[in-house]
Amino acid sequence: MLWVKSFHIIFVVSWFAGLFYLPRIFVNHAMAVEPAEIARLKLMERKLYRFVTPIAWLAIGFGLWLWLGYGFGGGWMHAKLLLVLVLLAYHYYCGHLVKQFAADRNTRSHVFYRWFNEMPVLLLTAIVILVTVKPF
């Protein structure tokens, strides 16, 4: 099970790296005015999202494997699973935003995306605290 745990951690870290970077690209895209820069940012958004989505599913798959193997229970696990669902919703909303930017239909400012970029940090903080402290 230690191998499973190791791969779960690797894929979670990789997933979060993508979720930290993609909204930063949105910030730059919302501020971009030059056509060449906009085209480059669209390409970066699409490639990063397509790369990080399978990583997300691998993280979840290894996490489920751990859950089934160890049989974790308790309130902290329910809270963690809820936050993982929120994280998945955030991930797929990022995919929606990638499509909006690709179609030149973004209506939000770079300030919105700067705040939007903080959501994964808050989720990561809460999830790590729940898993390590197990407060309930």
LOTIVEX-590197 format. One record per residue: x negated, y negated, z of N, C-alpha, C in turn; residue in three letters. Coordinates in steps of 0.2 Angstrom, whole numbers, padded with zeros to 4 digits, always signed. Layout:
! LOTIVEX-590197
XYZXYZXYZala...
//
This chain:
! LOTIVEX-590197
-0004+0006+0000+0000+0000+0000-0004-0006+0000met-0011-0006+0002-0015-0012+0002-0016-0014-0005leu-0017-0009-0010-0017-0011-0017-0011-0015-0019trp-0005-0013-0017+0001-0016-0019+0001-0023-0016val-0001-0024-0010-0001-0030-0006-0006-0035-0010lys-0012-0032-0012-0017-0036-0015-0014-0039-0022ser-0011-0035-0026-0008-0037-0032-0002-0042-0031phe+0002-0041-0026+0007-0045-0025+0004-0052-0023his-0001-0053-0019-0004-0059-0017-0007-0062-0023ile-0011-0059-0027-0014-0061-0033-0008-0064-0038ile-0003-0061-0039+0002-0063-0044+0006-0069-0041phe+0007-0069-0034+0010-0075-0031+0006-0081-0032val+0000-0080-0030-0005-0086-0031-0005-0089-0038val-0005-0084-0043-0005-0086-0050+0001-0089-0052ser+0007-0087-0050+0013-0090-0051+0014-0097-0049trp+0011-0098-0042+0012-0104-0039+0007-0109-0043phe+0001-0107-0045-0003-0111-0049+0000-0114-0055ala+0004-0109-0059+0008-0112-0065+0013-0117-0063gly+0017-0115-0057+0022-0120-0055+0020-0126-0052leu+0013-0126-0050+0010-0133-0048+0008-0137-0054phe+0006-0133-0059+0003-0137-0065+0009-0139-0070tyr+0014-0135-0071+0019-0137-0076+0022-0143-0075leu+0025-0145-0069+0028-0151-0068+0023-0157-0068pro+0017-0156-0067+0012-0161-0069+0011-0163-0076arg+0012-0158-0080+0012-0159-0087+0019-0163-0089ile+0024-0161-0086+0030-0165-0087+0029-0173-0085phe+0026-0174-0080+0024-0181-0078+0021-0184-0083val+0015-0181-0086+0012-0184-0092+0016-0185-0098asn+0020-0180-0099+0024-0180-0105+0030-0186-0104his+0032-0187-0099+0037-0192-0098+0034-0199-0099ala+0027-0199-0098+0024-0206-0099+0021-0207-0106met+0021-0201-0110+0017-0201-0116+0021-0205-0121ala+0017-0209-0125+0020-0212-0131+0017-0211-0138val+0011-0208-0138+0008-0206-0144+0011-0200-0147glu+0013-0199-0153+0015-0193-0156+0010-0187-0155pro+0004-0188-0156-0001-0182-0155-0001-0180-0148ala-0001-0185-0143-0001-0183-0136+0005-0179-0134glu+0011-0181-0137+0017-0178-0135+0017-0171-0138ile+0015-0170-0144+0015-0163-0147+0010-0159-0143ala+0004-0161-0141+0000-0157-0137+0003-0155-0130arg+0007-0160-0127+0010-0158-0121+0016-0153-0122leu+0019-0154-0127+0024-0149-0129+0021-0142-0129lys+0016-0141-0133+0012-0135-0134+0010-0132-0127leu+0007-0137-0123+0005-0135-0116+0010-0132-0112met+0016-0136-0112+0022-0134-0108+0024-0127-0110glu+0025-0126-0117+0028-0120-0119+0023-0114-0118arg+0017-0115-0119+0012-0109-0118+0011-0108-0110lys+0011-0113-0106+0011-0111-0099+0017-0108-0096leu+0023-0110-0098+0029-0107-0096+0029-0100-0098tyr+0028-0098-0104+0028-0092-0107+0022-0087-0104arg+0017-0090-0102+0012-0086-0098+0014-0085-0091phe+0017-0089-0087+0018-0089-0080+0024-0085-0079val+0029-0084-0083+0035-0080-0082+0034-0073-0081thr+0030-0070-0085+0029-0063-0083+0025-0062-0077pro+0021-0067-0075+0017-0066-0069+0022-0067-0063ile+0027-0071-0064+0032-0072-0058+0036-0065-0057ala+0037-0062-0063+0041-0055-0062+0036-0050-0059trp+0030-0050-0061+0025-0046-0057+0025-0047-0050leu+0025-0053-0048+0024-0055-0041+0031-0052-0037ala+0036-0053-0040+0043-0051-0037+0043-0043-0037ile+0040-0040-0043+0040-0033-0043+0036-0030-0037gly+0030-0033-0037+0026-0030-0031+0028-0032-0024phe+0032-0037-0024+0035-0039-0018+0040-0034-0016gly+0044-0032-0021+0050-0027-0019+0047-0021-0018leu+0041-0019-0021+0038-0013-0019+0036-0013-0012trp+0033-0018-0010+0031-0019-0003+0037-0018+0002leu+0042-0022+0000+0048-0022+0004+0051-0015+0005trp+0051-0011-0001+0054-0004+0000+0049+0000+0003leu+0042-0001+0003+0037+0003+0006+0037+0002+0013gly+0037-0004+0015+0037-0006+0022+0043-0006+0026tyr+0048-0008+0022+0055-0008+0025+0056-0014+0030gly+0053-0020+0028+0053-0026+0032+0060-0028+0033phe+0062-0030+0039+0069-0033+0041+0068-0039+0045gly+0074-0041+0047+0074-0047+0051+0076-0053+0048gly+0078-0058+0052+0080-0064+0049+0075-0068+0045gly+0068-0067+0047+0063-0071+0043+0063-0068+0036trp+0064-0061+0035+0064-0059+0028+0070-0061+0024met+0076-0062+0027+0082-0064+0024+0080-0071+0021his+0077-0075+0026+0076-0082+0024+0071-0083+0019ala+0066-0078+0019+0060-0078+0014+0064-0076+0007lys+0068-0071+0007+0071-0069+0001+0075-0075-0002leu+0079-0078+0002+0083-0084+0000+0078-0089-0004leu+0072-0091+0000+0068-0096-0003+0065-0093-0010leu+0064-0087-0010+0061-0084-0017+0066-0085-0022val+0073-0084-0020+0078-0085-0025+0078-0092-0027leu+0077-0097-0023+0077-0104-0024+0071-0105-0029val+0065-0102-0027+0059-0103-0031+0060-0100-0039leu+0064-0095-0039+0066-0092-0046+0070-0097-0050leu+0075-0100-0046+0079-0105-0049+0075-0111-0052ala+0070-0113-0047+0066-0119-0049+0062-0117-0055tyr+0059-0111-0056+0055-0108-0061+0060-0109-0068his+0066-0106-0067+0070-0106-0074+0072-0113-0075tyr+0073-0117-0070+0075-0124-0072+0069-0128-0075tyr+0063-0126-0074+0057-0128-0077+0057-0126-0084cys+0059-0120-0086+0060-0117-0093+0065-0122-0096gly+0071-0123-0093+0076-0128-0096+0073-0135-0098his+0068-0137-0093+0065-0144-0095+0060-0143-0100leu+0057-0137-0101+0052-0136-0107+0056-0137-0113val+0062-0134-0113+0066-0134-0119+0069-0141-0121lys+0071-0145-0115+0073-0152-0116+0067-0156-0119gln+0061-0156-0116+0056-0159-0119+0054-0157-0126phe+0055-0151-0128+0053-0149-0134+0058-0152-0139ala+0064-0153-0137+0069-0156-0142+0070-0163-0141ala+0065-0166-0138+0065-0174-0136+0071-0176-0133asp+0073-0172-0128+0080-0174-0125+0078-0176-0117arg+0072-0177-0115+0071-0179-0108+0074-0186-0107asn+0078-0186-0101+0081-0192-0099+0078-0195-0093thr+0073-0191-0090+0070-0193-0083+0064-0196-0084arg+0062-0200-0079+0056-0204-0078+0050-0200-0075ser+0044-0202-0076+0038-0199-0073+0039-0198-0066his+0042-0203-0063+0043-0203-0055+0047-0197-0053val+0053-0196-0057+0057-0190-0055+0052-0184-0055phe+0048-0183-0060+0044-0177-0061+0039-0177-0055tyr+0036-0183-0053+0032-0183-0047+0035-0180-0041arg+0041-0182-0040+0045-0179-0034+0046-0172-0035trp+0049-0170-0041+0050-0163-0043+0044-0158-0042phe+0038-0161-0043+0032-0157-0043+0031-0155-0035asn+0034-0158-0031+0033-0157-0023+0037-0151-0021glu+0042-0149-0025+0046-0143-0023+0042-0137-0021met+0038-0134-0026+0034-0128-0025+0030-0128-0019pro+0027-0134-0017+0023-0135-0011+0027-0134-0005val+0033-0137-0005+0038-0136+0001+0040-0128+0002leu+0041-0125-0004+0044-0118-0004+0038-0114-0002leu+0032-0115-0004+0026-0111-0002+0025-0112+0005leu+0025-0118+0008+0024-0119+0015+0029-0115+0019thr+0035-0115+0017+0040-0112+0021+0039-0104+0021ala+0038-0102+0015+0037-0095+0014+0031-0092+0018ile+0026-0095+0017+0020-0093+0021+0021-0093+0028val+0024-0098+0031+0026-0098+0038+0030-0093+0040ile+0035-0092+0036+0040-0086+0038+0037-0079+0038leu+0032-0078+0033+0029-0072+0032+0024-0071+0038val+0020-0076+0040+0015-0075+0045+0017-0076+0052thr+0022-0080+0053+0024-0082+0060+0030-0077+0062val+0034-0076+0057+0040-0072+0058+0044-0075+0064lys+0046-0081+0063+0049-0085+0069+0056-0082+0071pro+0059-0078+0067+0066-0075+0069+0067-0068+0066phe
//
